[in-house]
Amino acid sequence: MKKFGSALLACLLLACAGISCKKDKSVNLDGHWLFPIAKGTFSLNSLSMFRNVQYHMEITAGDLHQPIETPVSSPGLAFNFIGPAKVPITDCIARIDVDTFSFSGVLTNQFPVTIGAGTLLVLRTSPDTTTNTNIAGFATVQNDIPPGSPYNFQVFIKDKILGDFVYLFLEHFSTPAFSNVRFHTQPSSLDIKIEVLKASYLELFSNRECLSEDTTEIDFNGQDQSASQTNGSLSDTAMSGNINAFGENSLPISARFQLYFLSSDKTKALDSLFPSGPFQVEPGSTDNTGNPVFTSRNKTSIPISRNKLNRIKQASYVASHLYMSTMGMSGPVQKANKSASLQLQLTGDLRLKIRF
């Protein structure tokens, strides 16, 4: 999303960028510019809510059937299954057909005994452990994990169908023999990340709302370029005009889009792109296989001024929010394949009056 903020600034100041002359008298320059600013496409392969699913699972001494703060000995522990932890993908998803996804994370051993190599970290599409047909993916611990040590892993998995939840297990968990050790209240932990890299089909629950958001750092260098680029010779620059937004939506969802320009601590919105609220595009529609059959369109115009630009230049981050809704839609799910998308385009229609 960086190109939305930085390109906007660059285009607004385009007329001022190369002026560095000295004049004996003031000269007024009037200009009218119409230009593209940015264009973006959102599809099921670009939504952040599928790219950053994270979950924290704790494994306690009780899960290993061991007492707390009592000396114990054992010829070694062995468990076929520990878990599951029920991991939500998103609140909106009923099904997603994944071509490729990444399963990564870290298993941290806080037990006073070693976790043995060969332990499996397993994602299942249901909690059923009587079959292997529901295994979405797994990683194998390749070496022993001593007490107090982490084990990092990442595997890439192809051609799976996921639902609204996956189920996380430790399987074939084992330890070597130990003698006279004490287990404590601090649990071991498994922190995972699921990242859908490419998907081909999606079903969204009807009557749901969800948000896809991204935050990107921006840097305007704290400069007023319309003065610094002219050695201070620009004594007045008046800006007026509009940014025009166009949307085309073939996804079977109602979409609302907003850009927020944030302070350095990300706690304060200094301005937003659409001052009267997010830009909305009504749902498109798809057939039973998710192919687009109707595209909804909308457009709006946003006033731009020198004061608005100054507020934007104070921002350190820009956050994009895409609100998606299937409220009031018929049927249990809404279907889309990778051909369906939401396209957004911004163009500038600006008038500048420069005195130098």
MOZI-V311936 format. One record per pair of residues at least 24 apart in sequence whose C-alpha atoms are under 6 Angstrom apart, sorted by the first residue. I is the first residue (numbers start at 1). J is the second residue. D is the distance in whole Angstrom. If there is no record, write none. Layout:
BEGIN
<<I | J | D> <I | J | D>>
END
This chain:
BEGIN
<<4 | 38 | 6> <16 | 226 | 5> <19 | 230 | 5> <20 | 230 | 4> <26 | 356 | 5> <27 | 355 | 6> <27 | 356 | 5> <28 | 354 | 6> <28 | 355 | 5> <29 | 353 | 6> <29 | 354 | 5> <30 | 352 | 6> <30 | 353 | 5> <31 | 351 | 6> <31 | 352 | 5> <32 | 350 | 6> <32 | 351 | 4> <33 | 349 | 6> <33 | 350 | 5> <34 | 348 | 6> <34 | 349 | 5> <35 | 347 | 6> <35 | 348 | 5> <36 | 347 | 4> <37 | 346 | 5> <37 | 347 | 5> <38 | 345 | 6> <38 | 346 | 5> <39 | 344 | 6> <39 | 345 | 4> <40 | 343 | 6> <40 | 344 | 5> <41 | 342 | 6> <41 | 343 | 4> <42 | 341 | 6> <42 | 342 | 5> <43 | 341 | 5> <45 | 198 | 6> <48 | 212 | 5> <49 | 212 | 5> <50 | 196 | 6> <51 | 195 | 4> <51 | 196 | 5> <52 | 195 | 5> <53 | 193 | 6> <53 | 194 | 5> <54 | 192 | 6> <54 | 193 | 4> <55 | 191 | 6> <55 | 192 | 5> <56 | 190 | 6> <56 | 191 | 5> <57 | 189 | 6> <57 | 190 | 5> <58 | 187 | 6> <58 | 188 | 6> <58 | 189 | 4> <59 | 187 | 5> <59 | 188 | 5> <59 | 189 | 6> <60 | 187 | 5> <68 | 183 | 5> <68 | 184 | 5> <69 | 182 | 5> <69 | 183 | 6> <69 | 184 | 6> <70 | 182 | 5> <71 | 180 | 5> <71 | 181 | 5> <71 | 182 | 5> <72 | 180 | 5> <72 | 181 | 5> <73 | 178 | 5> <73 | 179 | 4> <73 | 180 | 5> <74 | 177 | 6> <74 | 178 | 5> <75 | 177 | 4> <76 | 175 | 5> <76 | 176 | 5> <76 | 177 | 4> <77 | 174 | 5> <77 | 175 | 5> <78 | 173 | 6> <78 | 174 | 4> <79 | 172 | 6> <79 | 173 | 5> <80 | 171 | 5> <80 | 172 | 5> <81 | 170 | 6> <81 | 171 | 4> <82 | 169 | 6> <82 | 170 | 5> <83 | 169 | 5> <84 | 167 | 6> <84 | 168 | 5> <84 | 169 | 5> <85 | 167 | 6> <85 | 168 | 5> <86 | 167 | 5> <87 | 165 | 5> <87 | 166 | 5> <87 | 167 | 6> <88 | 165 | 4> <89 | 164 | 5> <89 | 165 | 5> <92 | 204 | 6> <92 | 205 | 6> <93 | 164 | 5> <93 | 204 | 5> <94 | 163 | 5> <94 | 164 | 5> <94 | 203 | 5> <94 | 204 | 5> <94 | 205 | 6> <95 | 162 | 6> <95 | 163 | 4> <95 | 202 | 6> <95 | 203 | 5> <96 | 161 | 6> <96 | 162 | 5> <96 | 201 | 6> <96 | 202 | 5> <97 | 161 | 4> <97 | 199 | 6> <97 | 200 | 6> <97 | 201 | 5> <98 | 159 | 6> <98 | 160 | 5> <98 | 161 | 6> <98 | 199 | 4> <99 | 158 | 5> <99 | 159 | 5> <99 | 198 | 5> <99 | 199 | 5> <100 | 157 | 6> <100 | 158 | 4> <100 | 197 | 5> <100 | 198 | 5> <101 | 156 | 6> <101 | 157 | 5> <101 | 195 | 6> <101 | 196 | 4> <101 | 197 | 5> <102 | 155 | 6> <102 | 156 | 5> <102 | 194 | 6> <102 | 195 | 5> <103 | 154 | 6> <103 | 155 | 5> <103 | 193 | 6> <103 | 194 | 5> <104 | 153 | 5> <104 | 154 | 4> <104 | 192 | 6> <104 | 193 | 5> <105 | 152 | 6> <105 | 153 | 6> <105 | 191 | 5> <105 | 192 | 4> <105 | 193 | 6> <106 | 151 | 5> <106 | 152 | 4> <106 | 190 | 6> <106 | 191 | 5> <107 | 150 | 6> <107 | 151 | 5> <107 | 189 | 6> <107 | 190 | 4> <108 | 149 | 6> <108 | 150 | 4> <108 | 188 | 6> <108 | 189 | 5> <109 | 147 | 6> <109 | 148 | 5> <109 | 149 | 6> <109 | 188 | 5> <110 | 147 | 6> <110 | 148 | 5> <110 | 188 | 5> <111 | 147 | 6> <112 | 147 | 5> <113 | 147 | 6> <114 | 145 | 6> <114 | 146 | 4> <114 | 147 | 6> <114 | 175 | 6> <115 | 144 | 6> <115 | 145 | 5> <115 | 175 | 5> <116 | 144 | 5> <116 | 174 | 5> <116 | 175 | 5> <117 | 141 | 5> <117 | 142 | 5> <117 | 143 | 4> <117 | 144 | 5> <119 | 172 | 5> <119 | 173 | 5> <120 | 170 | 6> <120 | 171 | 5> <121 | 170 | 5> <122 | 168 | 6> <122 | 169 | 5> <123 | 167 | 6> <123 | 168 | 5> <124 | 166 | 6> <124 | 167 | 5> <125 | 166 | 5> <127 | 167 | 6> <200 | 337 | 6> <200 | 338 | 5> <201 | 336 | 6> <201 | 337 | 4> <202 | 335 | 6> <202 | 336 | 5> <203 | 333 | 6> <203 | 334 | 5> <203 | 335 | 5> <204 | 333 | 5> <204 | 334 | 5> <205 | 333 | 4> <206 | 326 | 5> <206 | 329 | 6> <206 | 332 | 5> <206 | 333 | 5> <207 | 326 | 5> <207 | 327 | 4> <207 | 328 | 6> <208 | 325 | 6> <208 | 326 | 5> <208 | 327 | 6> <209 | 324 | 6> <209 | 325 | 4> <210 | 324 | 5> <211 | 322 | 6> <211 | 323 | 5> <212 | 322 | 5> <213 | 320 | 6> <213 | 321 | 5> <214 | 319 | 6> <214 | 320 | 5> <215 | 318 | 6> <215 | 319 | 4> <216 | 317 | 6> <216 | 318 | 5> <217 | 316 | 6> <217 | 317 | 4> <218 | 316 | 5> <218 | 317 | 5> <220 | 313 | 6> <233 | 356 | 6> <234 | 355 | 6> <234 | 356 | 4> <235 | 355 | 6> <235 | 356 | 6> <236 | 355 | 5> <237 | 353 | 6> <237 | 354 | 5> <238 | 352 | 6> <238 | 353 | 5> <239 | 305 | 6> <239 | 306 | 5> <239 | 351 | 6> <239 | 352 | 5> <240 | 304 | 6> <240 | 305 | 5> <240 | 350 | 6> <240 | 351 | 5> <241 | 303 | 6> <241 | 304 | 6> <241 | 349 | 6> <241 | 350 | 4> <241 | 351 | 6> <242 | 302 | 5> <242 | 303 | 4> <242 | 304 | 5> <242 | 349 | 5> <243 | 301 | 6> <243 | 302 | 5> <243 | 347 | 6> <243 | 348 | 5> <244 | 300 | 6> <244 | 301 | 4> <244 | 346 | 6> <244 | 347 | 5> <245 | 299 | 5> <245 | 300 | 5> <245 | 345 | 6> <245 | 346 | 5> <246 | 298 | 6> <246 | 299 | 4> <246 | 344 | 6> <246 | 345 | 5> <247 | 297 | 6> <247 | 298 | 5> <247 | 343 | 6> <247 | 344 | 5> <248 | 296 | 6> <248 | 297 | 5> <248 | 342 | 6> <248 | 343 | 5> <249 | 284 | 5> <249 | 295 | 5> <249 | 296 | 5> <249 | 342 | 4> <250 | 284 | 4> <250 | 285 | 6> <250 | 292 | 6> <250 | 295 | 4> <250 | 340 | 5> <250 | 341 | 5> <251 | 284 | 5> <251 | 340 | 5> <251 | 341 | 5> <252 | 283 | 5> <252 | 284 | 5> <252 | 285 | 5> <253 | 283 | 5> <253 | 325 | 5> <253 | 326 | 5> <254 | 282 | 5> <254 | 283 | 4> <254 | 324 | 6> <254 | 325 | 5> <255 | 280 | 6> <255 | 281 | 5> <255 | 323 | 6> <255 | 324 | 5> <256 | 280 | 4> <256 | 322 | 6> <256 | 323 | 5> <257 | 321 | 6> <257 | 322 | 5> <258 | 320 | 6> <258 | 321 | 5> <259 | 319 | 6> <259 | 320 | 5> <260 | 318 | 6> <260 | 319 | 5> <261 | 315 | 5> <261 | 317 | 6> <261 | 318 | 5> <262 | 315 | 5> <262 | 317 | 5> <262 | 318 | 6> <263 | 315 | 5> <263 | 316 | 6> <264 | 316 | 5> <290 | 335 | 5> <290 | 336 | 4> <290 | 337 | 5> <292 | 340 | 6>>
END
